[in-house]
Amino acid sequence: MDVRTPTTFAELINLFLGMINIAIPMMLMIVVAILSWKIFDAWIIHADDESKRAEGKSLALTAALVTTILIIIWGIVALMQQSIFG
């Protein structure tokens, strides 16, 4: 990514889109790490606790929705970069 100061509107937008392209994979990694730990905690460590398993199911659904939303946003950003500001 180029770090020089943008001089046009298109360069400014490309700078923001580049930052979003870096942030989304980082957020996806965090979501996957948290989801993995919580599922391990809820369904393996505390397998006998029904409330922990219910919490794990709820978290799995939330993580799936967040992952889907992040991937959709990432696709929209890629589309914008290639079509509008490409």
N, CA, C and O atoms as a GROMACS GRO file, in nm:
protein
  344
    1MET      N    1   0.084  -0.118   0.000
    1MET     CA    2   0.000   0.000   0.000
    1MET      C    3   0.088   0.123   0.000
    1MET      O    4   0.186   0.130   0.074
    2ASP      N    5   0.054   0.220  -0.082
    2ASP     CA    6   0.129   0.344  -0.093
    2ASP      C    7   0.091   0.436   0.023
    2ASP      O    8  -0.028   0.453   0.051
    3VAL      N    9   0.189   0.496   0.091
    3VAL     CA   10   0.161   0.574   0.211
    3VAL      C   11   0.173   0.724   0.186
    3VAL      O   12   0.169   0.802   0.281
    4ARG      N   13   0.189   0.765   0.064
    4ARG     CA   14   0.201   0.908   0.040
    4ARG      C   15   0.065   0.976   0.050
    4ARG      O   16  -0.039   0.911   0.045
    5THR      N   17   0.067   1.108   0.066
    5THR     CA   18  -0.056   1.185   0.084
    5THR      C   19  -0.136   1.186  -0.046
    5THR      O   20  -0.082   1.218  -0.152
    6PRO      N   21  -0.267   1.152  -0.037
    6PRO     CA   22  -0.349   1.154  -0.159
    6PRO      C   23  -0.370   1.297  -0.208
    6PRO      O   24  -0.390   1.389  -0.128
    7THR      N   25  -0.366   1.315  -0.340
    7THR     CA   26  -0.385   1.448  -0.397
    7THR      C   27  -0.518   1.461  -0.472
    7THR      O   28  -0.560   1.572  -0.504
    8THR      N   29  -0.582   1.349  -0.501
    8THR     CA   30  -0.712   1.352  -0.568
    8THR      C   31  -0.814   1.274  -0.485
    8THR      O   32  -0.778   1.199  -0.395
    9PHE      N   33  -0.939   1.294  -0.518
    9PHE     CA   34  -1.046   1.224  -0.448
    9PHE      C   35  -1.035   1.074  -0.467
    9PHE      O   36  -1.057   0.997  -0.374
   10ALA      N   37  -1.001   1.030  -0.587
   10ALA     CA   38  -0.988   0.888  -0.616
   10ALA      C   39  -0.875   0.826  -0.533
   10ALA      O   40  -0.887   0.714  -0.483
   11GLU      N   41  -0.764   0.900  -0.518
   11GLU     CA   42  -0.654   0.849  -0.435
   11GLU      C   43  -0.695   0.839  -0.289
   11GLU      O   44  -0.656   0.746  -0.219
   12LEU      N   45  -0.774   0.935  -0.242
   12LEU     CA   46  -0.823   0.932  -0.104
   12LEU      C   47  -0.914   0.812  -0.081
   12LEU      O   48  -0.902   0.742   0.019
   13ILE      N   49  -1.004   0.789  -0.174
   13ILE     CA   50  -1.095   0.674  -0.164
   13ILE      C   51  -1.015   0.545  -0.169
   13ILE      O   52  -1.042   0.453  -0.092
   14ASN      N   53  -0.917   0.536  -0.258
   14ASN     CA   54  -0.833   0.416  -0.267
   14ASN      C   55  -0.753   0.394  -0.138
   14ASN      O   56  -0.729   0.279  -0.099
   15LEU      N   57  -0.712   0.502  -0.072
   15LEU     CA   58  -0.643   0.490   0.056
   15LEU      C   59  -0.736   0.429   0.160
   15LEU      O   60  -0.696   0.337   0.232
   16PHE      N   61  -0.860   0.480   0.170
   16PHE     CA   62  -0.956   0.425   0.265
   16PHE      C   63  -0.992   0.281   0.232
   16PHE      O   64  -1.001   0.198   0.322
   17LEU      N   65  -1.012   0.251   0.106
   17LEU     CA   66  -1.044   0.113   0.066
   17LEU      C   67  -0.928   0.020   0.095
   17LEU      O   68  -0.949  -0.096   0.132
   18GLY      N   69  -0.806   0.068   0.080
   18GLY     CA   70  -0.689  -0.013   0.114
   18GLY      C   71  -0.682  -0.042   0.263
   18GLY      O   72  -0.647  -0.153   0.303
   19MET      N   73  -0.717   0.057   0.345
   19MET     CA   74  -0.720   0.034   0.489
   19MET      C   75  -0.828  -0.066   0.527
   19MET      O   76  -0.808  -0.150   0.615
   20ILE      N   77  -0.943  -0.058   0.461
   20ILE     CA   78  -1.050  -0.153   0.487
   20ILE      C   79  -1.007  -0.293   0.444
   20ILE      O   80  -1.039  -0.390   0.512
   21ASN      N   81  -0.936  -0.303   0.332
   21ASN     CA   82  -0.887  -0.434   0.284
   21ASN      C   83  -0.787  -0.496   0.381
   21ASN      O   84  -0.771  -0.618   0.384
   22ILE      N   85  -0.720  -0.415   0.459
   22ILE     CA   86  -0.628  -0.467   0.561
   22ILE      C   87  -0.705  -0.502   0.687
   22ILE      O   88  -0.674  -0.603   0.751
   23ALA      N   89  -0.803  -0.422   0.725
   23ALA     CA   90  -0.875  -0.440   0.850
   23ALA      C   91  -0.968  -0.562   0.849
   23ALA      O   92  -0.979  -0.631   0.950
   24ILE      N   93  -1.032  -0.589   0.738
   24ILE     CA   94  -1.130  -0.698   0.734
   24ILE      C   95  -1.066  -0.835   0.757
   24ILE      O   96  -1.119  -0.912   0.837
   25PRO      N   97  -0.954  -0.870   0.693
   25PRO     CA   98  -0.893  -0.999   0.726
   25PRO      C   99  -0.849  -1.009   0.872
   25PRO      O  100  -0.856  -1.116   0.932
   26MET      N  101  -0.803  -0.898   0.928
   26MET     CA  102  -0.765  -0.898   1.069
   26MET      C  103  -0.887  -0.925   1.157
   26MET      O  104  -0.878  -1.003   1.253
   27MET      N  105  -0.999  -0.862   1.126
   27MET     CA  106  -1.120  -0.886   1.203
   27MET      C  107  -1.168  -1.030   1.187
   27MET      O  108  -1.215  -1.091   1.283
   28LEU      N  109  -1.156  -1.084   1.066
   28LEU     CA  110  -1.194  -1.224   1.044
   28LEU      C  111  -1.107  -1.318   1.127
   28LEU      O  112  -1.158  -1.416   1.183
   29MET      N  113  -0.979  -1.291   1.135
   29MET     CA  114  -0.891  -1.375   1.216
   29MET      C  115  -0.931  -1.368   1.364
   29MET      O  116  -0.930  -1.470   1.432
   30ILE      N  117  -0.965  -1.250   1.412
   30ILE     CA  118  -1.007  -1.235   1.551
   30ILE      C  119  -1.137  -1.310   1.577
   30ILE      O  120  -1.150  -1.379   1.678
   31VAL      N  121  -1.233  -1.297   1.485
   31VAL     CA  122  -1.361  -1.367   1.501
   31VAL      C  123  -1.340  -1.518   1.503
   31VAL      O  124  -1.400  -1.587   1.585
   32VAL      N  125  -1.257  -1.570   1.413
   32VAL     CA  126  -1.232  -1.714   1.408
   32VAL      C  127  -1.160  -1.761   1.535
   32VAL      O  128  -1.191  -1.868   1.587
   33ALA      N  129  -1.066  -1.682   1.585
   33ALA     CA  130  -0.994  -1.720   1.707
   33ALA      C  131  -1.088  -1.724   1.827
   33ALA      O  132  -1.086  -1.819   1.905
   34ILE      N  133  -1.170  -1.621   1.842
   34ILE     CA  134  -1.265  -1.616   1.953
   34ILE      C  135  -1.367  -1.729   1.941
   34ILE      O  136  -1.398  -1.796   2.039
   35LEU      N  137  -1.418  -1.750   1.821
   35LEU     CA  138  -1.515  -1.857   1.800
   35LEU      C  139  -1.454  -1.993   1.833
   35LEU      O  140  -1.518  -2.075   1.899
   36SER      N  141  -1.332  -2.017   1.787
   36SER     CA  142  -1.267  -2.145   1.814
   36SER      C  143  -1.251  -2.168   1.964
   36SER      O  144  -1.281  -2.276   2.015
   37TRP      N  145  -1.205  -2.066   2.034
   37TRP     CA  146  -1.187  -2.082   2.178
   37TRP      C  147  -1.321  -2.104   2.249
   37TRP      O  148  -1.332  -2.192   2.334
   38LYS      N  149  -1.421  -2.026   2.216
   38LYS     CA  150  -1.550  -2.038   2.284
   38LYS      C  151  -1.616  -2.173   2.255
   38LYS      O  152  -1.677  -2.232   2.344
   39ILE      N  153  -1.605  -2.222   2.133
   39ILE     CA  154  -1.662  -2.353   2.102
   39ILE      C  155  -1.587  -2.462   2.179
   39ILE      O  156  -1.649  -2.553   2.234
   40PHE      N  157  -1.455  -2.453   2.182
   40PHE     CA  158  -1.376  -2.548   2.260
   40PHE      C  159  -1.414  -2.541   2.407
   40PHE      O  160  -1.430  -2.645   2.472
   41ASP      N  161  -1.429  -2.420   2.460
   41ASP     CA  162  -1.466  -2.401   2.600
   41ASP      C  163  -1.607  -2.454   2.628
   41ASP      O  164  -1.628  -2.523   2.727
   42ALA      N  165  -1.701  -2.422   2.542
   42ALA     CA  166  -1.841  -2.457   2.569
   42ALA      C  167  -1.871  -2.603   2.543
   42ALA      O  168  -1.945  -2.664   2.620
   43TRP      N  169  -1.816  -2.662   2.438
   43TRP     CA  170  -1.857  -2.796   2.398
   43TRP      C  171  -1.758  -2.906   2.435
   43TRP      O  172  -1.792  -3.024   2.427
   44ILE      N  173  -1.637  -2.868   2.476
   44ILE     CA  174  -1.540  -2.971   2.515
   44ILE      C  175  -1.506  -2.959   2.664
   44ILE      O  176  -1.518  -3.058   2.737
   45ILE      N  177  -1.465  -2.842   2.709
   45ILE     CA  178  -1.427  -2.825   2.849
   45ILE      C  179  -1.549  -2.834   2.941
   45ILE      O  180  -1.546  -2.902   3.043
   46HIS      N  181  -1.657  -2.765   2.905
   46HIS     CA  182  -1.778  -2.763   2.987
   46HIS      C  183  -1.892  -2.837   2.918
   46HIS      O  184  -2.004  -2.786   2.911
   47ALA      N  185  -1.865  -2.955   2.866
   47ALA     CA  186  -1.966  -3.030   2.791
   47ALA      C  187  -2.085  -3.071   2.876
   47ALA      O  188  -2.195  -3.092   2.824
   48ASP      N  189  -2.066  -3.082   3.007
   48ASP     CA  190  -2.175  -3.124   3.094
   48ASP      C  191  -2.264  -3.008   3.140
   48ASP      O  192  -2.368  -3.031   3.200
   49ASP      N  193  -2.224  -2.884   3.111
   49ASP     CA  194  -2.300  -2.766   3.154
   49ASP      C  195  -2.390  -2.718   3.040
   49ASP      O  196  -2.342  -2.667   2.939
   50GLU      N  197  -2.520  -2.735   3.056
   50GLU     CA  198  -2.617  -2.699   2.950
   50GLU      C  199  -2.615  -2.550   2.918
   50GLU      O  200  -2.631  -2.511   2.802
   51SER      N  201  -2.595  -2.465   3.019
   51SER     CA  202  -2.594  -2.320   2.992
   51SER      C  203  -2.472  -2.281   2.909
   51SER      O  204  -2.481  -2.192   2.824
   52LYS      N  205  -2.358  -2.346   2.932
   52LYS     CA  206  -2.239  -2.318   2.852
   52LYS      C  207  -2.257  -2.365   2.708
   52LYS      O  208  -2.213  -2.297   2.614
   53ARG      N  209  -2.322  -2.479   2.689
   53ARG     CA  210  -2.348  -2.528   2.553
   53ARG      C  211  -2.443  -2.434   2.480
   53ARG      O  212  -2.424  -2.408   2.361
   54ALA      N  213  -2.545  -2.383   2.550
   54ALA     CA  214  -2.638  -2.288   2.488
   54ALA      C  215  -2.565  -2.158   2.452
   54ALA      O  216  -2.590  -2.099   2.347
   55GLU      N  217  -2.475  -2.117   2.539
   55GLU     CA  218  -2.394  -1.997   2.510
   55GLU      C  219  -2.306  -2.021   2.388
   55GLU      O  220  -2.290  -1.932   2.304
   56GLY      N  221  -2.250  -2.141   2.376
   56GLY     CA  222  -2.168  -2.176   2.261
   56GLY      C  223  -2.247  -2.176   2.131
   56GLY      O  224  -2.197  -2.130   2.028
   57LYS      N  225  -2.371  -2.227   2.136
   57LYS     CA  226  -2.457  -2.224   2.017
   57LYS      C  227  -2.489  -2.082   1.975
   57LYS      O  228  -2.486  -2.048   1.857
   58SER      N  229  -2.521  -1.999   2.074
   58SER     CA  230  -2.552  -1.859   2.046
   58SER      C  231  -2.431  -1.788   1.985
   58SER      O  232  -2.444  -1.713   1.888
   59LEU      N  233  -2.315  -1.812   2.043
   59LEU     CA  234  -2.194  -1.750   1.991
   59LEU      C  235  -2.161  -1.799   1.850
   59LEU      O  236  -2.115  -1.721   1.767
   60ALA      N  237  -2.184  -1.927   1.824
   60ALA     CA  238  -2.158  -1.980   1.690
   60ALA      C  239  -2.246  -1.913   1.586
   60ALA      O  240  -2.200  -1.880   1.477
   61LEU      N  241  -2.373  -1.892   1.619
   61LEU     CA  242  -2.463  -1.824   1.527
   61LEU      C  243  -2.419  -1.679   1.505
   61LEU      O  244  -2.417  -1.631   1.392
   62THR      N  245  -2.384  -1.610   1.613
   62THR     CA  246  -2.338  -1.472   1.602
   62THR      C  247  -2.211  -1.462   1.518
   62THR      O  248  -2.199  -1.375   1.433
   63ALA      N  249  -2.116  -1.552   1.542
   63ALA     CA  250  -1.991  -1.550   1.467
   63ALA      C  251  -2.015  -1.579   1.319
   63ALA      O  252  -1.949  -1.521   1.233
   64ALA      N  253  -2.108  -1.668   1.288
   64ALA     CA  254  -2.140  -1.698   1.148
   64ALA      C  255  -2.199  -1.574   1.080
   64ALA      O  256  -2.165  -1.544   0.965
   65LEU      N  257  -2.286  -1.504   1.150
   65LEU     CA  258  -2.344  -1.381   1.093
   65LEU      C  259  -2.238  -1.273   1.074
   65LEU      O  260  -2.235  -1.207   0.969
   66VAL      N  261  -2.152  -1.254   1.173
   66VAL     CA  262  -2.047  -1.152   1.162
   66VAL      C  263  -1.952  -1.186   1.048
   66VAL      O  264  -1.913  -1.097   0.972
   67THR      N  265  -1.914  -1.312   1.036
   67THR     CA  266  -1.825  -1.355   0.928
   67THR      C  267  -1.889  -1.330   0.792
   67THR      O  268  -1.823  -1.283   0.699
   68THR      N  269  -2.017  -1.361   0.779
   68THR     CA  270  -2.088  -1.339   0.653
   68THR      C  271  -2.091  -1.190   0.619
   68THR      O  272  -2.066  -1.152   0.505
   69ILE      N  273  -2.121  -1.107   0.717
   69ILE     CA  274  -2.126  -0.961   0.694
   69ILE      C  275  -1.989  -0.908   0.654
   69ILE      O  276  -1.979  -0.828   0.562
   70LEU      N  277  -1.883  -0.952   0.723
   70LEU     CA  278  -1.748  -0.907   0.689
   70LEU      C  279  -1.709  -0.949   0.548
   70LEU      O  280  -1.648  -0.870   0.475
   71ILE      N  281  -1.742  -1.070   0.508
   71ILE     CA  282  -1.709  -1.116   0.373
   71ILE      C  283  -1.787  -1.038   0.268
   71ILE      O  284  -1.734  -1.007   0.161
   72ILE      N  285  -1.913  -1.006   0.297
   72ILE     CA  286  -1.992  -0.924   0.204
   72ILE      C  287  -1.931  -0.785   0.190
   72ILE      O  288  -1.920  -0.733   0.079
   73ILE      N  289  -1.893  -0.724   0.302
   73ILE     CA  290  -1.830  -0.591   0.296
   73ILE      C  291  -1.700  -0.597   0.219
   73ILE      O  292  -1.670  -0.509   0.139
   74TRP      N  293  -1.621  -0.702   0.243
   74TRP     CA  294  -1.494  -0.720   0.173
   74TRP      C  295  -1.517  -0.732   0.023
   74TRP      O  296  -1.440  -0.678  -0.056
   75GLY      N  297  -1.622  -0.803  -0.017
   75GLY     CA  298  -1.656  -0.815  -0.159
   75GLY      C  299  -1.699  -0.684  -0.220
   75GLY      O  300  -1.661  -0.652  -0.333
   76ILE      N  301  -1.777  -0.607  -0.146
   76ILE     CA  302  -1.821  -0.476  -0.195
   76ILE      C  303  -1.701  -0.383  -0.214
   76ILE      O  304  -1.692  -0.311  -0.313
   77VAL      N  305  -1.609  -0.386  -0.117
   77VAL     CA  306  -1.489  -0.302  -0.128
   77VAL      C  307  -1.407  -0.344  -0.250
   77VAL      O  308  -1.359  -0.258  -0.324
   78ALA      N  309  -1.390  -0.474  -0.272
   78ALA     CA  310  -1.315  -0.521  -0.389
   78ALA      C  311  -1.384  -0.479  -0.519
   78ALA      O  312  -1.319  -0.439  -0.615
   79LEU      N  313  -1.516  -0.488  -0.521
   79LEU     CA  314  -1.591  -0.446  -0.638
   79LEU      C  315  -1.573  -0.298  -0.665
   79LEU      O  316  -1.553  -0.256  -0.779
   80MET      N  317  -1.579  -0.217  -0.559
   80MET     CA  318  -1.557  -0.072  -0.575
   80MET      C  319  -1.419  -0.042  -0.627
   80MET      O  320  -1.402   0.043  -0.715
   81GLN      N  321  -1.319  -0.111  -0.574
   81GLN     CA  322  -1.181  -0.085  -0.617
   81GLN      C  323  -1.162  -0.120  -0.765
   81GLN      O  324  -1.092  -0.048  -0.836
   82GLN      N  325  -1.222  -0.226  -0.810
   82GLN     CA  326  -1.201  -0.269  -0.948
   82GLN      C  327  -1.287  -0.194  -1.048
   82GLN      O  328  -1.243  -0.168  -1.160
   83SER      N  329  -1.410  -0.159  -1.009
   83SER     CA  330  -1.499  -0.100  -1.108
   83SER      C  331  -1.501   0.052  -1.103
   83SER      O  332  -1.487   0.117  -1.207
   84ILE      N  333  -1.518   0.108  -0.987
   84ILE     CA  334  -1.534   0.254  -0.977
   84ILE      C  335  -1.401   0.326  -0.976
   84ILE      O  336  -1.380   0.422  -1.050
   85PHE      N  337  -1.310   0.280  -0.890
   85PHE     CA  338  -1.183   0.352  -0.872
   85PHE      C  339  -1.064   0.276  -0.929
   85PHE      O  340  -0.950   0.304  -0.893
   86GLY      N  341  -1.090   0.182  -1.017
   86GLY     CA  342  -0.980   0.098  -1.072
   86GLY      C  343  -0.910   0.158  -1.186
   86GLY      O  344  -0.818   0.097  -1.240
   0.00000   0.00000   0.00000
